[in-house]
Amino acid sequence: MEPASEANELSVVPKQENHREGHLISEQVTSDHEVTLTAAQDKLHNAAVVIFCISCITFISSYLGGLVTVSVPQISSDLHLSPGMKLWPVSMYTLGTGCTLLISGAVSDVVGNKPTFLTGCFLQSVFSMACGLAHSGTQLIIFRVVSGIAASFCLPSAMSIITEHFPSGKFRNIALALMGSGQPIGFGVGLLLGGVFADTVGWRWGFYSAAIANSPVLLLSTHQLPGKVKQEGIIWRRLIFDIDWVGALAASAALALLSYALAVITDDVSKIHDATTIIFLCLFGGLITFFIFWQNRQEKHSRPTLIKNSLWKKVGFTCICINVFMIWGAFNAFEQMVNFFFQDVQQLSVLATSVRFIPVTVMGLLTSLATGIFLHRVRADTLINGATILSSLSPLLLALIDPTWIYWRCAFFAMCLNPIAADVLFTVSSLIIAGMFPAETQGLAAGVFNTVSQFGRTIGLALVALIANSVTEKDSTSDNDSPGALMVGYRASFWFLFAMNITSLVVSLIGLRKIGNVGRKGPPDV
């Protein structure tokens, strides 16, 4: 019996061992699955935090723009700004941003995207509060210039963070789309809350609210945003030798001169004949010519450049830059002119005007989400052309509107259609321009995109103001400030904005026919 018992014992042991091994393997598979699932959840959480931080900063920057736009009458009255400087809190912010985007983009490629982004966030928070505490028009204008410089640190580095940490494909499309949505949504919310603040606690609380909202985003970005470790020993050397400082300073100075000249001319058309204005415009032309020749020299000698002249030979790049210039100029100029239409022609209060901008916020969000989700499935030129056609109807409706009509009859549809082209183009053009630059200069690529868009915004705002003022002065036989006289000039400006949209559409139809899909994995088809 002992041998049998011994045999039975031996036969049982292997079965127990096999069972234990199977159980261990099952536990290991379950553990690996849980680890993989946890890693995926962490990755998704980190991606959501990155998009949230970046979208918040672009939202706050645009929020301040909308706030100032709708609060200009109260600000100029409280701080005793002269009529010639009434729009300077708006135009000088654009001056500070547009003139430093190329430099900040190039710097972010050297010192890192995260430090550049955090520096911009910090400056934006500090000088938003400073704008609210300003006691004179001069102080406010200076603080707005520095706020514009802060925005120039945020925008290129934010876009570079996305292209650096999100691979080509659907997630990058959605990230860029959400970042882009922060701009029209922020502008719309700024207009809305700006009207509320102006009619209640005062316009200063708009700046205070921006500073308050900016602070927790800054803290979250400091701890959560990813950042590549730079080689500390060579940063200063790279700052000196790896950036085209001559070209950057020439381009920035040229844009500064043009922006200042346009700000002066916009306030008083007769100043276009002043010697100072003529000198500034001539210097602008000379610096741009020098910049083009300098970039050609740098490229020939294989030295650092900002924008290689050879890029302009690529039809896709040139046409998309023209489209960004036109659409961004038309979008921002329409927002400004329709604000004047509501307040000066229809005699609405600031709060009533602000409420009428709510559709801009809603449509901006919906358009951005739709673009991010479907971009990899639809040809980019089809999206751009369709969006441009829809947005071109916006100024057309306002050019034909009867000021006595109720909001829902015409103006509502114009407000809904205006942000569509700008939101679609933001995502598409960001992907195209980023694809034209090497991976190590994505900050500069973002700087180029934002410079073109800011340049379009500056030109668009200046031209519609010039057209509206000059047409009103020539056509009016009595009071130039009467609603009827102002409407004549506003109609002319809306027709001009319609022409800008149609010009952009023609450029797209001719130059972007072969652009294909840009939201798929891999380089864009340009």
C-alpha atoms as one frame of an Amber mdcrd trajectory, in Angstrom:
protein
   0.000   0.000   0.000   2.844   2.324   0.596   4.006   2.343  -3.017   0.479
   3.041  -4.202   0.109   5.839  -1.683   3.461   7.216  -2.704   2.466   7.067
  -6.355  -0.777   8.873  -5.647   1.085  11.609  -3.779   3.521  12.013  -6.642
   0.671  12.181  -9.136  -1.069  14.930  -7.195   1.930  17.230  -6.784   2.418
  18.006 -10.480  -1.275  18.827 -10.837  -1.030  21.325  -7.987   2.090  22.848
  -9.517   0.448  23.178 -12.923  -2.566  24.778 -11.335  -0.398  27.254  -9.464
   1.585  28.079 -12.620  -1.616  28.714 -14.549  -2.905  30.860 -11.734   0.346
  32.841 -11.676   0.242  33.341 -15.449  -3.367  34.514 -15.217  -2.424  36.954
 -12.455   0.528  38.210 -14.518  -1.675  38.809 -17.585  -4.232  40.636 -15.462
  -1.470  42.693 -13.835   0.047  43.592 -17.233  -3.384  44.595 -18.522  -3.969
  46.796 -15.483  -0.544  48.413 -15.908  -1.223  49.059 -19.594  -4.667  50.464
 -18.815  -3.253  52.685 -16.054  -0.495  53.933 -18.368  -3.060  54.732 -21.069
  -5.244  56.567 -18.557  -2.240  58.550 -17.297  -1.257  59.417 -20.842  -4.782
  60.580 -21.649  -4.915  62.582 -18.422  -1.581  64.264 -19.194  -2.734  65.080
 -22.717  -5.949  66.609 -21.362  -3.970  68.746 -18.881  -1.634  69.992 -21.635
  -4.551  70.951 -23.883  -6.377  72.577 -20.958  -3.392  74.742 -19.941  -2.613
  75.868 -23.475  -6.252  76.553 -24.360  -6.724  78.555 -21.150  -3.812  80.850
 -21.920  -4.957  81.531 -25.483  -8.477  82.033 -24.112  -7.297  84.606 -21.553
  -5.220  86.473 -24.130  -8.207  86.759 -26.482 -10.532  87.479 -23.557  -8.500
  90.597 -22.829  -8.789  91.604 -26.484 -12.572  91.354 -26.404 -12.702  93.131
 -23.059 -10.709  96.120 -24.320 -12.607  96.251 -27.620 -15.994  96.676 -25.973
 -14.708  98.848 -23.100 -12.778 101.392 -25.187 -15.355 104.211 -24.708 -15.314
 103.841 -20.904 -11.529 103.406 -20.742 -10.821 106.466 -22.878 -13.286 108.536
 -20.824 -11.959 107.465 -17.405  -8.279 107.851 -18.344  -8.813 110.995 -20.448
  -7.389 109.565 -23.652  -7.406 112.013 -26.557  -9.539 111.096 -29.604  -6.364
 110.278 -31.520  -5.337 107.714 -28.907  -8.761 106.166 -28.333  -7.894 102.862
 -30.030  -4.297 102.691 -28.813  -5.056 100.236 -25.966  -6.093  97.827 -28.754
  -3.532  98.652 -31.450  -0.512  98.866 -29.126  -1.225  95.379 -27.801  -1.113
  94.112 -31.374   2.106  96.078 -31.871   3.759  94.385 -28.878   2.628  90.933
 -29.981   3.320  91.137 -33.693   6.786  92.619 -33.383   8.182  89.952 -31.064
   6.598  86.702 -32.291   9.504  85.712 -34.539  12.047  86.413 -31.802  10.102
  84.567 -29.094   9.523  81.603 -31.415  13.230  81.324 -32.182  14.156  81.719
 -28.507  11.740  78.961 -27.454  13.561  76.543 -29.788  16.786  77.231 -27.886
  15.790  77.567 -24.224  12.794  75.230 -24.411   9.076  75.602 -24.974   8.025
  75.216 -21.337  10.248  77.985 -19.865   9.188  80.349 -22.655   5.517  79.520
 -22.163   5.710  79.967 -18.382   7.506  83.301 -18.766   4.724  84.545 -21.004
   2.054  83.294 -18.589   3.721  85.051 -15.667   4.084  88.360 -17.527   0.495
  88.157 -18.760  -0.786  87.700 -15.204   1.313  90.536 -13.773   0.558  93.090
 -16.480  -3.139  92.218 -16.662  -3.309  93.282 -13.042  -1.181  96.338 -13.861
  -3.646  97.380 -16.595  -6.455  97.292 -14.054  -4.426  99.465 -11.682  -3.365
 102.022 -14.322  -4.006 105.648 -13.348  -3.318 107.262 -16.720  -3.690 106.521
 -20.396   0.083 106.396 -20.836   0.443 103.765 -18.123  -2.316 101.630 -19.628
  -0.805 101.797 -23.117   2.651 100.794 -21.820   1.179  97.908 -19.847  -0.780
  96.784 -22.906   2.421  96.750 -24.989   4.130  94.518 -22.412   1.015  92.311
 -22.286   1.338  91.925 -26.038   4.961  90.847 -25.641   3.833  88.330 -23.005
   1.335  86.887 -25.492   4.113  86.534 -28.059   5.984  84.307 -25.587   2.907
  82.127 -25.051   1.568  81.583 -28.576   4.558  80.080 -30.459   5.710  77.976
 -27.495   2.166  76.661 -26.956   1.855  75.508 -30.553   5.345  74.012 -30.390
   4.421  72.045 -27.242   1.517  70.510 -29.145   3.547  69.567 -32.238   6.347
  68.240 -30.008   4.247  66.018 -27.739   1.329  65.008 -29.976   2.189  62.808
 -32.981   0.676  63.601 -36.382  -2.903  62.458 -36.566  -6.262  62.904 -34.913
  -5.044  63.855 -31.420  -2.780  66.608 -32.739  -5.644  67.906 -34.860  -7.957
  68.030 -31.852  -5.285  69.662 -29.665  -4.636  72.419 -32.210  -8.355  72.858
 -32.813  -9.063  73.308 -29.095  -6.172  75.730 -28.777  -7.557  77.673 -31.737
 -11.055  77.673 -30.267  -9.702  79.522 -27.248  -9.254  82.639 -29.374 -12.790
  83.279 -30.732 -14.366  81.918 -27.549 -12.132  84.092 -25.388 -12.848  87.139
 -27.530 -16.601  86.522 -27.338 -16.553  85.987 -23.579 -14.392  89.106 -23.215
 -16.965  91.140 -25.124 -19.786  89.719 -23.022 -18.183  90.128 -19.597 -16.612
  93.429 -20.655 -20.100  94.786 -21.184 -21.241  93.420 -17.832 -18.251  94.912
 -15.997 -18.519  98.265 -17.789 -22.187  98.631 -16.805 -21.730  97.389 -13.211
 -18.478  97.280 -11.208 -16.295  98.971 -13.837 -13.966  97.955 -16.676 -10.963
  97.484 -14.357 -12.471  94.263 -13.017 -12.095  92.750 -16.450  -8.312  92.976
 -16.110  -8.457  91.799 -12.501 -10.482  88.744 -13.518  -7.927  87.875 -16.214
  -5.065  88.071 -13.718  -6.985  85.963 -11.193  -7.820  83.288 -13.782  -4.268
  83.292 -15.137  -2.617  82.507 -11.784  -3.940  78.938 -11.184  -3.302  78.093
 -14.847   0.286  79.251 -14.379   0.703  77.015 -11.326  -0.848  74.013 -13.092
   1.355  74.578 -16.150   4.468  74.774 -13.995   3.864  71.318 -12.516   2.122
  69.500 -15.358   3.406  70.707 -18.720   6.061  68.450 -20.252   9.414  69.954
 -21.094  12.546  68.624 -22.695  15.749  69.001 -20.713  18.127  71.368 -22.475
  21.903  71.176 -22.312  22.573  74.023 -19.927  26.200  74.476 -20.919  25.461
  75.521 -24.475  22.225  77.518 -24.144  23.931  80.914 -24.154  26.102  79.942
 -27.076  23.055  78.747 -29.026  21.160  81.925 -28.155  23.942  83.917 -29.757
  24.797  81.799 -32.789  21.700  79.675 -33.569  19.238  82.562 -33.937  19.172
  84.981 -36.852  19.196  88.080 -34.672  19.817  90.483 -37.553  16.836  89.184
 -39.471  14.660  89.022 -36.349  15.426  92.602 -35.342  14.924  93.868 -38.906
  11.539  92.127 -39.223  10.414  93.241 -35.752  11.446  96.847 -36.363   9.664
  96.873 -39.721   6.441  95.557 -38.214   6.703  98.044 -35.329   7.084 100.980
 -37.708   4.178  99.859 -39.860   1.911  99.179 -36.884   2.633 102.581 -35.365
   2.110 104.375 -38.674  -1.190 102.592 -39.251  -2.350 103.392 -35.711  -1.660
 107.089 -36.327  -3.316 107.096 -39.758  -6.356 105.214 -38.501  -7.034 107.859
 -35.862  -6.589 110.747 -38.315  -6.471 110.093 -42.072  -4.911 113.492 -42.757
  -1.760 112.413 -40.879  -0.797 110.197 -43.800   0.788 113.321 -45.295   2.859
 114.077 -42.184   6.618 113.820 -42.565   6.896 111.443 -39.615   4.365 109.016
 -41.095   6.064 109.091 -44.503   9.467 108.444 -42.920   8.107 105.504 -40.924
   6.529 103.954 -44.014   9.730 104.424 -46.030  11.788 102.834 -43.258   9.328
  99.944 -43.208   9.808  99.376 -46.932  13.594  99.586 -46.591  13.738  97.134
 -43.690  11.504  94.609 -45.453  13.725  94.793 -48.545  16.814  94.325 -46.374
  15.153  91.385 -44.599  14.472  89.592 -47.886  18.056  90.024 -49.111  19.439
  89.054 -45.689  17.414  85.832 -45.582  18.690  84.980 -49.058  22.287  85.545
 -47.917  21.814  83.443 -44.781  20.282  80.585 -46.743  23.075  80.602 -49.339
  25.701  80.315 -46.601  23.709  77.652 -44.674  23.332  79.932 -41.669  20.313
  80.285 -39.353  17.314  81.925 -41.020  13.847  82.923 -39.897  11.956  82.244
 -43.126  13.914  80.749 -45.987  13.145  82.544 -49.236  12.889  79.140 -50.906
   9.764  78.439 -48.854   7.874  81.114 -50.777   8.452  79.097 -53.951   6.193
  76.403 -52.528   2.688  77.227 -53.689   1.015  75.605 -50.698   3.030  77.605
 -48.150   2.579  80.924 -49.943  -1.144  80.473 -50.492  -1.837  79.345 -46.934
   0.016  82.418 -45.605  -2.077  84.669 -47.870  -5.215  82.956 -46.605  -4.201
  83.375 -42.963  -3.479  87.055 -43.620  -6.822  87.650 -45.360  -9.106  85.560
 -43.152  -7.590  86.658 -39.855  -7.739  90.294 -40.956 -11.365  89.974 -42.073
 -12.428  88.088 -38.930 -10.977  90.589 -36.452 -12.001  93.645 -38.437 -15.581
  92.370 -38.671 -15.721  91.907 -34.889 -14.593  95.508 -34.396 -16.917  97.030
 -37.001 -20.013  95.094 -35.929 -19.341  96.284 -32.386 -19.413  99.877 -33.661
 -22.554  99.079 -35.668 -24.449  97.866 -32.609 -23.361 100.755 -30.384 -23.108
 103.717 -32.767 -25.829 102.947 -35.318 -28.382 100.892 -33.384 -27.605 102.856
 -30.205 -27.382  99.757 -28.018 -25.751  99.682 -24.594 -22.433  97.965 -24.000
 -24.173  95.069 -22.252 -26.766  94.638 -25.009 -23.969  94.664 -27.579 -22.011
  92.059 -25.647 -24.953  89.655 -25.494 -25.161  89.735 -29.284 -21.676  88.226
 -29.514 -22.685  84.978 -27.772 -23.143  83.122 -31.120 -19.479  83.815 -31.916
 -18.430  81.876 -28.822 -20.739  78.944 -29.482 -19.917  78.628 -33.183 -16.207
  79.002 -32.474 -16.254  76.014 -30.142 -18.412  73.840 -32.419 -16.334  74.631
 -35.506 -13.053  73.899 -33.762 -14.272  70.567 -32.413 -15.648  69.519 -35.794
 -12.411  70.502 -37.534 -10.262  68.557 -35.104 -12.411  65.434 -35.363 -12.910
  65.290 -39.142  -9.771  66.937 -40.517  -7.944  63.649 -41.117 -10.878  62.373
 -43.173 -11.612  65.405 -45.381  -9.391  67.199 -47.871  -8.044  70.400 -46.355
  -8.806  72.531 -49.419 -12.446  71.395 -49.293 -12.710  72.432 -45.651 -11.049
  75.802 -46.253 -13.154  76.621 -49.326 -16.418  75.648 -47.665 -15.612  77.576
 -44.481 -14.557  80.660 -46.454 -17.789  80.665 -48.464 -19.836  80.516 -45.263
 -17.848  83.255 -43.515 -17.955  85.514 -46.585 -21.734  85.724 -46.111 -21.170
  87.397 -42.730 -19.931  90.822 -43.949 -22.268  90.557 -46.947 -25.281  90.363
 -44.640 -24.098  93.401 -42.672 -23.432  95.331 -45.873 -27.071  94.785 -46.901
 -28.689  95.090 -43.471 -31.357  97.606 -42.581 -30.379  99.085 -39.177 -34.016
  98.990 -38.103 -34.212  95.207 -38.439 -34.339  93.116 -35.296 -31.247  91.118
 -34.365 -32.686  87.711 -35.312 -33.532  88.722 -38.872 -30.011  89.251 -40.160
 -27.286  90.133 -37.638 -27.673  86.846 -35.740 -26.773  84.796 -38.816 -23.838
  87.084 -39.575 -22.477  86.565 -36.069 -22.827  82.780 -36.393 -21.001  82.580
 -39.733 -18.069  84.914 -39.073 -15.784  82.655 -36.941 -16.085  79.528 -39.121
 -13.288  80.259 -41.613 -10.896  81.576 -38.961 -11.306  78.479 -36.774 -10.921
  76.004 -39.640  -7.919  77.851 -41.041  -6.188  78.022 -37.648  -5.928  74.244
 -37.383  -5.182  73.549 -41.064  -2.585  76.286 -41.503  -0.869  75.408 -38.220
  -0.344  71.845 -39.445   0.855  72.940 -42.887   3.323  75.546 -41.660   4.632
  73.248 -38.911   5.222  70.567 -41.543   7.416  72.962 -43.538   9.893  73.489
 -40.675  12.296  70.986 -39.070  11.327  69.407 -35.748  13.940  71.469 -33.874
  12.458  74.799 -35.054   8.760  74.274 -34.333   8.732  77.353 -32.104   9.898
  79.454 -35.032   7.255  77.819 -37.264   4.575  78.835 -34.781   6.097  82.309
 -34.652   5.801  82.609 -38.426   2.144  81.551 -38.364   1.242  83.966 -35.573
   3.199  86.813 -37.175   1.257  86.412 -40.413  -2.061  86.294 -38.538  -1.205
  89.329 -36.385   0.006  91.222 -39.441  -3.317  90.458 -41.150  -5.197  91.596
 -38.059  -3.295  94.881 -37.951  -3.803  95.626 -41.637  -7.459  94.572 -41.544
  -8.327  96.784 -38.577  -6.464  99.753 -40.051  -8.005  99.491 -43.516 -11.625
  99.135 -42.379 -11.205 102.101 -40.047  -9.703 104.177 -42.869 -12.466 103.177
 -45.277 -15.261 103.820 -42.799 -13.907 107.215 -41.724 -13.092 108.470 -45.216
 -16.406 107.343 -46.748 -18.373 108.901 -43.891 -16.514 112.216 -44.249 -17.000
 112.371 -48.032 -20.619 111.232 -48.098 -21.970 113.065 -45.068 -23.472 116.510
 -45.566 -24.178 117.168 -41.886 -23.085 115.510 -38.663 -20.406 112.850 -39.209
 -21.285 111.261 -35.861 -24.961 110.664 -36.647 -26.057 107.013 -37.003 -27.007
 107.506 -40.642 -23.670 109.041 -41.596 -21.705 106.375 -39.728 -23.694 103.592
 -41.370 -22.581 104.753 -44.817 -18.965 104.259 -43.829 -19.678 100.982 -42.054
 -21.395  99.573 -45.136 -18.324 100.364 -47.205 -16.093  98.602 -44.679 -18.328
  95.507 -44.714 -18.155  95.391 -48.521 -14.369  95.549 -48.227 -14.368  92.629
 -45.760 -16.563  90.651 -48.154 -13.966  91.318 -50.864 -11.186  90.067 -48.557
 -13.033  86.787 -48.018 -13.650  86.336 -51.749  -9.981  87.056 -52.499  -9.001
  84.374 -49.992 -11.423  81.954 -51.645  -9.898  82.591 -55.078  -6.392  82.005
 -53.692  -7.546  78.711 -52.150  -9.230  77.515 -55.321  -6.136  78.214 -57.409
  -3.259  77.477 -55.049  -4.511  74.780 -52.683  -5.968  72.308 -55.171  -3.227
  69.759 -54.499  -2.990  70.198 -50.756  -4.851  66.953 -49.979  -5.156  65.745
 -46.386  -3.056  67.414 -43.720  -4.508  65.829 -40.594  -3.312  62.281 -41.222
  -0.224  60.648 -39.780   2.901  61.711 -41.628   3.839  64.947 -43.412   1.157
  67.086 -45.080   0.508  66.714 -48.798   1.819  70.124 -49.845
